[in-house]
Amino acid sequence: DQDQEQDQDQDQEQEQEQEEELEQEEELEQEQDQDQEQDQDQDQEQEQEQEQDQEQALGPPRIQQD
């Protein structure tokens, strides 16, 4: 009986460890997702700035009126 109980304890410990590993993996994935989102935001900002630059470059020359 004692042997069986010990085996069960070990099984439980292993299960807990596996669960903890899974949780850590999920946290990592979430962090990576956030990083990707931030990168996308930065990309969008850069694109907008580029578009504005292009518009200014293509826009009609501003005539300064005295």
C-alpha positions in Angstrom: 0.0 0.0 0.0 2.7 2.4 0.9 4.4 1.9 -2.4 1.2 2.8 -4.2 0.7 5.9 -2.2 4.2 7.1 -3.0 3.6 6.5 -6.7 0.4 8.5 -6.5 2.3 11.4 -4.8 4.9 11.3 -7.5 2.2 11.4 -10.2 0.6 14.4 -8.6 3.9 16.2 -8.4 4.6 15.5 -12.1 1.1 16.8 -13.0 1.6 20.0 -11.1 5.0 20.5 -12.8 3.4 20.0 -16.2 0.7 22.5 -15.4 3.2 25.1 -14.2 5.2 24.6 -17.4 2.1 25.1 -19.5 1.2 28.3 -17.6 4.7 29.6 -18.2 4.5 28.8 -21.9 1.1 30.6 -22.1 2.6 33.7 -20.4 5.5 33.7 -22.8 3.1 33.5 -25.8 1.1 36.4 -24.4 4.2 38.5 -24.0 5.3 37.7 -27.5 1.8 38.7 -28.8 2.1 42.0 -27.0 5.5 42.6 -28.5 4.0 41.9 -32.0 1.2 44.3 -31.4 3.6 47.0 -30.3 5.7 46.4 -33.4 2.6 46.7 -35.6 1.6 50.0 -33.9 5.1 51.4 -34.6 4.9 50.2 -38.2 1.6 52.0 -38.6 3.0 55.2 -37.1 6.0 55.1 -39.4 3.7 54.5 -42.4 1.6 57.5 -41.5 4.7 59.7 -41.2 5.9 58.5 -44.5 2.5 59.3 -46.1 2.6 62.8 -44.6 6.1 63.4 -45.9 5.0 62.3 -49.4 2.0 64.5 -49.3 4.1 67.5 -48.4 6.6 66.7 -51.1 3.9 66.2 -53.7 1.8 69.1 -52.6 1.8 72.4 -54.5 4.6 74.8 -53.7 3.3 77.2 -51.1 3.4 80.7 -52.4 4.1 83.1 -49.6 2.0 86.2 -49.9 3.5 89.4 -48.5 
